[in-house]
């Protein structure tokens, strides 16, 4: 499975961005998908995940502001990020793997990783 993320950029605090992650190589619907992020000087952290049956899970820090969704026809997962804060600045990574690993914040427990996309939120 190859994961290609895009949609990052520079935005002011309070603004929004939508990240996309296109999957190829195997049947998209067989995977749980999600996002982690890594900010300079901080630990990599879980952001959001969507299961094969469309259940979702969010980190407390983004709950109510970020929404994860999927489009099976396009083999794509989206992360809508609203009300962005400077502390959301990070490289965001799309992944595919066991759903419980997302709940455990286990980035290295994933099966597949995409290259990151930079999100920068200015104050």
C-alpha positions in Angstrom: 0.0 0.0 0.0 1.3 3.4 -0.9 0.0 6.5 0.9 0.3 10.0 -0.6 -0.6 12.9 1.7 -1.1 16.5 0.6 -2.9 19.6 1.6 -0.5 21.1 4.1 0.4 24.7 4.1 0.7 28.0 6.1 -2.5 29.4 7.7 -3.3 32.0 10.3 -4.6 31.0 13.7 -8.3 30.4 13.5 -8.1 29.3 9.9 -8.6 25.9 8.3 -6.9 23.3 6.1 -7.9 20.0 4.7 -5.4 17.2 4.4 -5.9 14.4 1.9 -4.3 11.0 1.9 -4.7 8.9 -1.3 -4.1 5.1 -0.9 -3.1 2.8 -3.7 -1.9 -0.8 -4.0 -4.6 -2.8 -2.2 -8.3 -2.6 -1.4 -8.7 0.6 0.5 -11.7 -0.5 2.5 -9.7 -3.3 4.2 -7.6 -0.8 6.2 -8.1 1.5 9.2 -6.6 4.9 8.4 -5.4 7.8 10.4 -3.1 10.6 11.1 -0.2 11.3 13.4 1.8 14.5 13.7 5.2 15.4 14.8 6.2 18.9 16.0 9.8 20.0 16.5 11.0 19.2 20.0 7.9 17.1 20.8 6.9 13.5 20.7 5.0 12.2 17.7 1.4 12.0 18.6 -1.9 10.5 17.4 -4.4 12.9 15.8 -7.4 11.0 14.4 -8.3 7.6 13.0 -11.2 6.1 11.0 -12.0 2.5 11.1 -13.1 0.2 8.2 -16.7 0.5 9.4 -16.4 4.3 9.7 -15.9 4.6 13.4 -13.7 7.5 14.4 -11.4 8.4 17.2 -9.7 11.7 18.0 -7.0 13.0 20.2 -8.4 15.2 23.0 -6.4 18.1 21.7 -8.2 18.2 18.4 -11.7 16.9 19.3 -14.3 19.3 18.1 -12.0 21.0 15.7 -10.8 18.2 13.4 -12.9 15.8 11.4 -11.7 12.7 9.7 -13.6 11.1 6.8 -13.1 8.7 3.9 -14.2 8.4 0.4 -14.0 4.7 -0.6 -14.6 5.5 -4.3 -11.5 7.7 -4.4 -9.5 5.6 -1.9 -8.9 8.8 0.0 -9.0 9.8 3.6 -9.4 13.5 4.6 -8.6 15.4 7.7 -10.6 18.6 7.9 -8.8 20.9 10.4 -10.8 24.0 11.6 -10.0 26.6 14.3 -6.3 25.9 13.9 -4.0 26.9 16.6 -0.2 27.6 16.6 0.2 24.4 18.6 -1.2 22.4 15.7 2.0 23.2 13.7 3.6 19.9 12.8 4.4 17.5 10.1 1.3 15.4 9.6 1.6 11.7 8.6 -1.0 9.5 7.0 -0.9 5.9 8.1 -2.8 2.6 7.8 -2.8 0.0 10.5 -4.6 -1.7 13.4 -7.3 0.5 15.0 -6.1 -0.3 18.5 -2.7 1.0 17.7 -4.2 4.4 17.0 -5.9 4.3 20.4 -2.5 3.5 21.9 -0.7 6.3 20.1 1.5 3.7 18.5 2.9 5.2 15.4 5.5 2.4 14.8 2.7 -0.2 15.2 1.2 0.9 11.9 1.5 -1.2 8.8 2.0 1.6 6.3 3.2 5.2 6.4 3.0 8.1 4.0 5.5 10.9 3.7 4.5 13.9 5.8 2.9 17.1 4.9 3.8 20.3 6.8 1.2 22.3 8.5 2.2 25.7 9.9 -0.2 27.9 11.9 0.9 31.4 12.5 -0.3 33.4 15.5 
